[in-house]
Amino acid sequence: MGRMHAPGKGLSQSALTYRRSVPTWLKLTSDDVKEQIYKLAKKGLTPSQIGCLWVRGLGAA
């Protein structure tokens, strides 16, 4: 729903920026990440569940 006296839809300007660099404390390579994702997928997890596990449990962004 739009605003009455302002253009746009009222989106917040304080969104977090997207970091393209890997954190220094994360010691996983891209091959390790792929293997972990394949293992979780073989267990029957959906892509959204795998993403939640990665963000919450392993600190990947």
PDB file of N, CA, C and O in Angstrom:
ATOM      1  N   MET A   1       0.840  -1.174   0.000  1.00  0.00           N
ATOM      2  CA  MET A   1       0.000   0.000   0.000  1.00  0.00           C
ATOM      3  C   MET A   1       0.885   1.236   0.000  1.00  0.00           C
ATOM      4  O   MET A   1       1.832   1.325   0.781  1.00  0.00           O
ATOM      5  N   GLY A   2       0.582   2.181  -0.864  1.00  0.00           N
ATOM      6  CA  GLY A   2       1.391   3.378  -0.999  1.00  0.00           C
ATOM      7  C   GLY A   2       1.121   4.396   0.103  1.00  0.00           C
ATOM      8  O   GLY A   2       0.129   4.299   0.825  1.00  0.00           O
ATOM      9  N   ARG A   3       2.003   5.356   0.218  1.00  0.00           N
ATOM     10  CA  ARG A   3       1.840   6.420   1.199  1.00  0.00           C
ATOM     11  C   ARG A   3       1.074   7.584   0.579  1.00  0.00           C
ATOM     12  O   ARG A   3       1.089   7.766  -0.638  1.00  0.00           O
ATOM     13  N   MET A   4       0.413   8.362   1.410  1.00  0.00           N
ATOM     14  CA  MET A   4      -0.433   9.424   0.894  1.00  0.00           C
ATOM     15  C   MET A   4       0.380  10.633   0.421  1.00  0.00           C
ATOM     16  O   MET A   4       0.081  11.188  -0.636  1.00  0.00           O
ATOM     17  N   HIS A   5       1.399  11.054   1.178  1.00  0.00           N
ATOM     18  CA  HIS A   5       2.099  12.294   0.877  1.00  0.00           C
ATOM     19  C   HIS A   5       3.543  12.070   0.436  1.00  0.00           C
ATOM     20  O   HIS A   5       4.328  13.018   0.414  1.00  0.00           O
ATOM     21  N   ALA A   6       3.903  10.867   0.094  1.00  0.00           N
ATOM     22  CA  ALA A   6       5.277  10.599  -0.329  1.00  0.00           C
ATOM     23  C   ALA A   6       5.271   9.574  -1.457  1.00  0.00           C
ATOM     24  O   ALA A   6       4.438   8.668  -1.477  1.00  0.00           O
ATOM     25  N   PRO A   7       6.191   9.720  -2.383  1.00  0.00           N
ATOM     26  CA  PRO A   7       6.271   8.712  -3.446  1.00  0.00           C
ATOM     27  C   PRO A   7       6.878   7.417  -2.915  1.00  0.00           C
ATOM     28  O   PRO A   7       7.638   7.439  -1.946  1.00  0.00           O
ATOM     29  N   GLY A   8       6.561   6.336  -3.517  1.00  0.00           N
ATOM     30  CA  GLY A   8       7.138   5.061  -3.108  1.00  0.00           C
ATOM     31  C   GLY A   8       6.245   4.298  -2.169  1.00  0.00           C
ATOM     32  O   GLY A   8       5.106   4.683  -1.903  1.00  0.00           O
ATOM     33  N   LYS A   9       6.780   3.221  -1.681  1.00  0.00           N
ATOM     34  CA  LYS A   9       5.992   2.309  -0.859  1.00  0.00           C
ATOM     35  C   LYS A   9       6.463   2.247   0.589  1.00  0.00           C
ATOM     36  O   LYS A   9       6.066   1.343   1.324  1.00  0.00           O
ATOM     37  N   GLY A  10       7.287   3.171   1.005  1.00  0.00           N
ATOM     38  CA  GLY A  10       7.688   3.212   2.399  1.00  0.00           C
ATOM     39  C   GLY A  10       8.732   2.189   2.782  1.00  0.00           C
ATOM     40  O   GLY A  10       8.759   1.745   3.930  1.00  0.00           O
ATOM     41  N   LEU A  11       9.594   1.798   1.855  1.00  0.00           N
ATOM     42  CA  LEU A  11      10.629   0.823   2.173  1.00  0.00           C
ATOM     43  C   LEU A  11      11.684   1.465   3.065  1.00  0.00           C
ATOM     44  O   LEU A  11      12.037   2.631   2.883  1.00  0.00           O
ATOM     45  N   SER A  12      12.172   0.717   4.005  1.00  0.00           N
ATOM     46  CA  SER A  12      13.168   1.229   4.930  1.00  0.00           C
ATOM     47  C   SER A  12      14.513   1.396   4.231  1.00  0.00           C
ATOM     48  O   SER A  12      14.878   0.597   3.369  1.00  0.00           O
ATOM     49  N   GLN A  13      15.234   2.426   4.605  1.00  0.00           N
ATOM     50  CA  GLN A  13      16.551   2.678   4.014  1.00  0.00           C
ATOM     51  C   GLN A  13      17.675   2.099   4.863  1.00  0.00           C
ATOM     52  O   GLN A  13      18.846   2.344   4.573  1.00  0.00           O
ATOM     53  N   SER A  14      17.353   1.346   5.893  1.00  0.00           N
ATOM     54  CA  SER A  14      18.386   0.817   6.777  1.00  0.00           C
ATOM     55  C   SER A  14      18.624  -0.667   6.529  1.00  0.00           C
ATOM     56  O   SER A  14      18.948  -1.401   7.462  1.00  0.00           O
ATOM     57  N   ALA A  15      18.469  -1.116   5.300  1.00  0.00           N
ATOM     58  CA  ALA A  15      18.695  -2.523   4.990  1.00  0.00           C
ATOM     59  C   ALA A  15      20.186  -2.829   5.065  1.00  0.00           C
ATOM     60  O   ALA A  15      21.020  -1.986   4.735  1.00  0.00           O
ATOM     61  N   LEU A  16      20.510  -4.037   5.501  1.00  0.00           N
ATOM     62  CA  LEU A  16      21.905  -4.446   5.593  1.00  0.00           C
ATOM     63  C   LEU A  16      22.497  -4.624   4.203  1.00  0.00           C
ATOM     64  O   LEU A  16      21.815  -5.068   3.280  1.00  0.00           O
ATOM     65  N   THR A  17      23.739  -4.283   4.067  1.00  0.00           N
ATOM     66  CA  THR A  17      24.406  -4.445   2.782  1.00  0.00           C
ATOM     67  C   THR A  17      24.831  -5.894   2.593  1.00  0.00           C
ATOM     68  O   THR A  17      25.017  -6.633   3.560  1.00  0.00           O
ATOM     69  N   TYR A  18      24.981  -6.286   1.342  1.00  0.00           N
ATOM     70  CA  TYR A  18      25.371  -7.650   1.009  1.00  0.00           C
ATOM     71  C   TYR A  18      26.888  -7.712   0.934  1.00  0.00           C
ATOM     72  O   TYR A  18      27.512  -6.982   0.163  1.00  0.00           O
ATOM     73  N   ARG A  19      27.480  -8.597   1.748  1.00  0.00           N
ATOM     74  CA  ARG A  19      28.933  -8.747   1.731  1.00  0.00           C
ATOM     75  C   ARG A  19      29.325  -9.832   0.748  1.00  0.00           C
ATOM     76  O   ARG A  19      28.792 -10.940   0.808  1.00  0.00           O
ATOM     77  N   ARG A  20      30.233  -9.542  -0.142  1.00  0.00           N
ATOM     78  CA  ARG A  20      30.690 -10.513  -1.122  1.00  0.00           C
ATOM     79  C   ARG A  20      31.938 -11.245  -0.663  1.00  0.00           C
ATOM     80  O   ARG A  20      32.337 -12.220  -1.301  1.00  0.00           O
ATOM     81  N   SER A  21      32.561 -10.815   0.408  1.00  0.00           N
ATOM     82  CA  SER A  21      33.772 -11.470   0.895  1.00  0.00           C
ATOM     83  C   SER A  21      33.414 -12.487   1.978  1.00  0.00           C
ATOM     84  O   SER A  21      32.430 -12.334   2.702  1.00  0.00           O
ATOM     85  N   VAL A  22      34.230 -13.516   2.065  1.00  0.00           N
ATOM     86  CA  VAL A  22      34.024 -14.579   3.045  1.00  0.00           C
ATOM     87  C   VAL A  22      34.582 -14.116   4.387  1.00  0.00           C
ATOM     88  O   VAL A  22      35.659 -13.521   4.420  1.00  0.00           O
ATOM     89  N   PRO A  23      33.881 -14.371   5.500  1.00  0.00           N
ATOM     90  CA  PRO A  23      34.428 -14.007   6.807  1.00  0.00           C
ATOM     91  C   PRO A  23      35.740 -14.748   7.074  1.00  0.00           C
ATOM     92  O   PRO A  23      35.918 -15.884   6.632  1.00  0.00           O
ATOM     93  N   THR A  24      36.644 -14.108   7.791  1.00  0.00           N
ATOM     94  CA  THR A  24      37.954 -14.711   8.037  1.00  0.00           C
ATOM     95  C   THR A  24      37.865 -15.936   8.934  1.00  0.00           C
ATOM     96  O   THR A  24      38.730 -16.809   8.864  1.00  0.00           O
ATOM     97  N   TRP A  25      36.838 -16.021   9.775  1.00  0.00           N
ATOM     98  CA  TRP A  25      36.724 -17.150  10.689  1.00  0.00           C
ATOM     99  C   TRP A  25      36.092 -18.369  10.040  1.00  0.00           C
ATOM    100  O   TRP A  25      36.081 -19.439  10.647  1.00  0.00           O
ATOM    101  N   LEU A  26      35.570 -18.247   8.835  1.00  0.00           N
ATOM    102  CA  LEU A  26      34.944 -19.373   8.145  1.00  0.00           C
ATOM    103  C   LEU A  26      36.005 -20.100   7.331  1.00  0.00           C
ATOM    104  O   LEU A  26      36.565 -19.532   6.394  1.00  0.00           O
ATOM    105  N   LYS A  27      36.285 -21.350   7.680  1.00  0.00           N
ATOM    106  CA  LYS A  27      37.376 -22.098   7.065  1.00  0.00           C
ATOM    107  C   LYS A  27      36.888 -23.131   6.061  1.00  0.00           C
ATOM    108  O   LYS A  27      37.581 -24.121   5.827  1.00  0.00           O
ATOM    109  N   LEU A  28      35.724 -22.938   5.463  1.00  0.00           N
ATOM    110  CA  LEU A  28      35.192 -23.890   4.496  1.00  0.00           C
ATOM    111  C   LEU A  28      35.488 -23.421   3.079  1.00  0.00           C
ATOM    112  O   LEU A  28      35.436 -22.228   2.781  1.00  0.00           O
ATOM    113  N   THR A  29      35.798 -24.379   2.211  1.00  0.00           N
ATOM    114  CA  THR A  29      35.963 -24.061   0.799  1.00  0.00           C
ATOM    115  C   THR A  29      34.627 -24.259   0.095  1.00  0.00           C
ATOM    116  O   THR A  29      33.679 -24.775   0.686  1.00  0.00           O
ATOM    117  N   SER A  30      34.555 -23.852  -1.154  1.00  0.00           N
ATOM    118  CA  SER A  30      33.300 -24.005  -1.892  1.00  0.00           C
ATOM    119  C   SER A  30      32.970 -25.478  -2.112  1.00  0.00           C
ATOM    120  O   SER A  30      31.797 -25.848  -2.147  1.00  0.00           O
ATOM    121  N   ASP A  31      33.998 -26.326  -2.261  1.00  0.00           N
ATOM    122  CA  ASP A  31      33.749 -27.761  -2.417  1.00  0.00           C
ATOM    123  C   ASP A  31      33.179 -28.366  -1.135  1.00  0.00           C
ATOM    124  O   ASP A  31      32.308 -29.234  -1.190  1.00  0.00           O
ATOM    125  N   ASP A  32      33.670 -27.910   0.020  1.00  0.00           N
ATOM    126  CA  ASP A  32      33.137 -28.385   1.297  1.00  0.00           C
ATOM    127  C   ASP A  32      31.668 -28.000   1.446  1.00  0.00           C
ATOM    128  O   ASP A  32      30.855 -28.790   1.926  1.00  0.00           O
ATOM    129  N   VAL A  33      31.344 -26.800   1.035  1.00  0.00           N
ATOM    130  CA  VAL A  33      29.960 -26.328   1.123  1.00  0.00           C
ATOM    131  C   VAL A  33      29.061 -27.183   0.240  1.00  0.00           C
ATOM    132  O   VAL A  33      27.977 -27.587   0.659  1.00  0.00           O
ATOM    133  N   LYS A  34      29.513 -27.459  -0.987  1.00  0.00           N
ATOM    134  CA  LYS A  34      28.719 -28.283  -1.896  1.00  0.00           C
ATOM    135  C   LYS A  34      28.486 -29.674  -1.322  1.00  0.00           C
ATOM    136  O   LYS A  34      27.375 -30.198  -1.398  1.00  0.00           O
ATOM    137  N   GLU A  35      29.528 -30.278  -0.746  1.00  0.00           N
ATOM    138  CA  GLU A  35      29.385 -31.611  -0.155  1.00  0.00           C
ATOM    139  C   GLU A  35      28.379 -31.604   0.988  1.00  0.00           C
ATOM    140  O   GLU A  35      27.551 -32.510   1.093  1.00  0.00           O
ATOM    141  N   GLN A  36      28.445 -30.587   1.844  1.00  0.00           N
ATOM    142  CA  GLN A  36      27.507 -30.484   2.963  1.00  0.00           C
ATOM    143  C   GLN A  36      26.071 -30.345   2.452  1.00  0.00           C
ATOM    144  O   GLN A  36      25.154 -30.960   2.997  1.00  0.00           O
ATOM    145  N   ILE A  37      25.879 -29.543   1.413  1.00  0.00           N
ATOM    146  CA  ILE A  37      24.540 -29.344   0.859  1.00  0.00           C
ATOM    147  C   ILE A  37      24.023 -30.634   0.247  1.00  0.00           C
ATOM    148  O   ILE A  37      22.849 -30.968   0.410  1.00  0.00           O
ATOM    149  N   TYR A  38      24.889 -31.372  -0.463  1.00  0.00           N
ATOM    150  CA  TYR A  38      24.474 -32.645  -1.055  1.00  0.00           C
ATOM    151  C   TYR A  38      24.067 -33.642   0.021  1.00  0.00           C
ATOM    152  O   TYR A  38      23.091 -34.373  -0.148  1.00  0.00           O
ATOM    153  N   LYS A  39      24.811 -33.677   1.130  1.00  0.00           N
ATOM    154  CA  LYS A  39      24.483 -34.597   2.223  1.00  0.00           C
ATOM    155  C   LYS A  39      23.125 -34.257   2.837  1.00  0.00           C
ATOM    156  O   LYS A  39      22.318 -35.145   3.110  1.00  0.00           O
ATOM    157  N   LEU A  40      22.883 -32.967   3.051  1.00  0.00           N
ATOM    158  CA  LEU A  40      21.607 -32.554   3.633  1.00  0.00           C
ATOM    159  C   LEU A  40      20.450 -32.824   2.676  1.00  0.00           C
ATOM    160  O   LEU A  40      19.356 -33.184   3.109  1.00  0.00           O
ATOM    161  N   ALA A  41      20.689 -32.653   1.377  1.00  0.00           N
ATOM    162  CA  ALA A  41      19.636 -32.912   0.393  1.00  0.00           C
ATOM    163  C   ALA A  41      19.320 -34.401   0.322  1.00  0.00           C
ATOM    164  O   ALA A  41      18.162 -34.780   0.149  1.00  0.00           O
ATOM    165  N   LYS A  42      20.338 -35.247   0.454  1.00  0.00           N
ATOM    166  CA  LYS A  42      20.103 -36.693   0.436  1.00  0.00           C
ATOM    167  C   LYS A  42      19.320 -37.150   1.657  1.00  0.00           C
ATOM    168  O   LYS A  42      18.628 -38.167   1.610  1.00  0.00           O
ATOM    169  N   LYS A  43      19.428 -36.395   2.761  1.00  0.00           N
ATOM    170  CA  LYS A  43      18.646 -36.710   3.954  1.00  0.00           C
ATOM    171  C   LYS A  43      17.180 -36.339   3.782  1.00  0.00           C
ATOM    172  O   LYS A  43      16.339 -36.749   4.582  1.00  0.00           O
ATOM    173  N   GLY A  44      16.864 -35.560   2.735  1.00  0.00           N
ATOM    174  CA  GLY A  44      15.478 -35.207   2.463  1.00  0.00           C
ATOM    175  C   GLY A  44      15.084 -33.800   2.851  1.00  0.00           C
ATOM    176  O   GLY A  44      13.896 -33.476   2.857  1.00  0.00           O
ATOM    177  N   LEU A  45      16.048 -32.952   3.175  1.00  0.00           N
ATOM    178  CA  LEU A  45      15.730 -31.579   3.541  1.00  0.00           C
ATOM    179  C   LEU A  45      15.432 -30.761   2.291  1.00  0.00           C
ATOM    180  O   LEU A  45      16.020 -30.983   1.232  1.00  0.00           O
ATOM    181  N   THR A  46      14.518 -29.820   2.430  1.00  0.00           N
ATOM    182  CA  THR A  46      14.185 -28.930   1.320  1.00  0.00           C
ATOM    183  C   THR A  46      15.256 -27.836   1.225  1.00  0.00           C
ATOM    184  O   THR A  46      16.001 -27.615   2.181  1.00  0.00           O
ATOM    185  N   PRO A  47      15.336 -27.155   0.083  1.00  0.00           N
ATOM    186  CA  PRO A  47      16.320 -26.079  -0.041  1.00  0.00           C
ATOM    187  C   PRO A  47      16.168 -24.980   1.012  1.00  0.00           C
ATOM    188  O   PRO A  47      17.167 -24.432   1.477  1.00  0.00           O
ATOM    189  N   SER A  48      14.948 -24.656   1.389  1.00  0.00           N
ATOM    190  CA  SER A  48      14.767 -23.622   2.408  1.00  0.00           C
ATOM    191  C   SER A  48      15.245 -24.100   3.775  1.00  0.00           C
ATOM    192  O   SER A  48      15.793 -23.314   4.549  1.00  0.00           O
ATOM    193  N   GLN A  49      15.044 -25.379   4.079  1.00  0.00           N
ATOM    194  CA  GLN A  49      15.541 -25.922   5.343  1.00  0.00           C
ATOM    195  C   GLN A  49      17.064 -25.944   5.364  1.00  0.00           C
ATOM    196  O   GLN A  49      17.679 -25.658   6.391  1.00  0.00           O
ATOM    197  N   ILE A  50      17.671 -26.284   4.231  1.00  0.00           N
ATOM    198  CA  ILE A  50      19.130 -26.288   4.146  1.00  0.00           C
ATOM    199  C   ILE A  50      19.659 -24.871   4.354  1.00  0.00           C
ATOM    200  O   ILE A  50      20.652 -24.677   5.055  1.00  0.00           O
ATOM    201  N   GLY A  51      19.007 -23.887   3.752  1.00  0.00           N
ATOM    202  CA  GLY A  51      19.425 -22.502   3.923  1.00  0.00           C
ATOM    203  C   GLY A  51      19.318 -22.042   5.365  1.00  0.00           C
ATOM    204  O   GLY A  51      20.198 -21.338   5.859  1.00  0.00           O
ATOM    205  N   CYS A  52      18.252 -22.431   6.042  1.00  0.00           N
ATOM    206  CA  CYS A  52      18.087 -22.058   7.451  1.00  0.00           C
ATOM    207  C   CYS A  52      19.176 -22.687   8.307  1.00  0.00           C
ATOM    208  O   CYS A  52      19.713 -22.038   9.205  1.00  0.00           O
ATOM    209  N   LEU A  53      19.503 -23.942   8.036  1.00  0.00           N
ATOM    210  CA  LEU A  53      20.568 -24.600   8.784  1.00  0.00           C
ATOM    211  C   LEU A  53      21.903 -23.901   8.565  1.00  0.00           C
ATOM    212  O   LEU A  53      22.673 -23.733   9.511  1.00  0.00           O
ATOM    213  N   TRP A  54      22.184 -23.497   7.347  1.00  0.00           N
ATOM    214  CA  TRP A  54      23.450 -22.839   7.040  1.00  0.00           C
ATOM    215  C   TRP A  54      23.549 -21.490   7.725  1.00  0.00           C
ATOM    216  O   TRP A  54      24.591 -21.154   8.287  1.00  0.00           O
ATOM    217  N   VAL A  55      22.486 -20.720   7.686  1.00  0.00           N
ATOM    218  CA  VAL A  55      22.540 -19.382   8.273  1.00  0.00           C
ATOM    219  C   VAL A  55      22.606 -19.467   9.791  1.00  0.00           C
ATOM    220  O   VAL A  55      23.389 -18.749  10.412  1.00  0.00           O
ATOM    221  N   ARG A  56      21.813 -20.315  10.387  1.00  0.00           N
ATOM    222  CA  ARG A  56      21.746 -20.391  11.848  1.00  0.00           C
ATOM    223  C   ARG A  56      22.887 -21.192  12.452  1.00  0.00           C
ATOM    224  O   ARG A  56      23.501 -20.765  13.430  1.00  0.00           O
ATOM    225  N   GLY A  57      23.174 -22.357  11.871  1.00  0.00           N
ATOM    226  CA  GLY A  57      24.126 -23.255  12.510  1.00  0.00           C
ATOM    227  C   GLY A  57      25.566 -23.046  12.126  1.00  0.00           C
ATOM    228  O   GLY A  57      26.453 -23.150  12.974  1.00  0.00           O
ATOM    229  N   LEU A  58      25.820 -22.753  10.866  1.00  0.00           N
ATOM    230  CA  LEU A  58      27.201 -22.718  10.410  1.00  0.00           C
ATOM    231  C   LEU A  58      27.704 -21.317  10.115  1.00  0.00           C
ATOM    232  O   LEU A  58      28.881 -21.142   9.801  1.00  0.00           O
ATOM    233  N   GLY A  59      26.861 -20.340  10.207  1.00  0.00           N
ATOM    234  CA  GLY A  59      27.297 -18.964  10.042  1.00  0.00           C
ATOM    235  C   GLY A  59      27.535 -18.528   8.617  1.00  0.00           C
ATOM    236  O   GLY A  59      28.113 -17.465   8.389  1.00  0.00           O
ATOM    237  N   ALA A  60      27.115 -19.306   7.666  1.00  0.00           N
ATOM    238  CA  ALA A  60      27.292 -18.908   6.271  1.00  0.00           C
ATOM    239  C   ALA A  60      26.215 -17.907   5.895  1.00  0.00           C
ATOM    240  O   ALA A  60      25.089 -17.976   6.387  1.00  0.00           O
ATOM    241  N   ALA A  61      26.562 -16.994   5.037  1.00  0.00           N
ATOM    242  CA  ALA A  61      25.588 -15.987   4.633  1.00  0.00           C
ATOM    243  C   ALA A  61      25.146 -16.176   3.212  1.00  0.00           C
ATOM    244  O   ALA A  61      24.324 -15.408   2.714  1.00  0.00           O
TER     245      ALA A  61
END
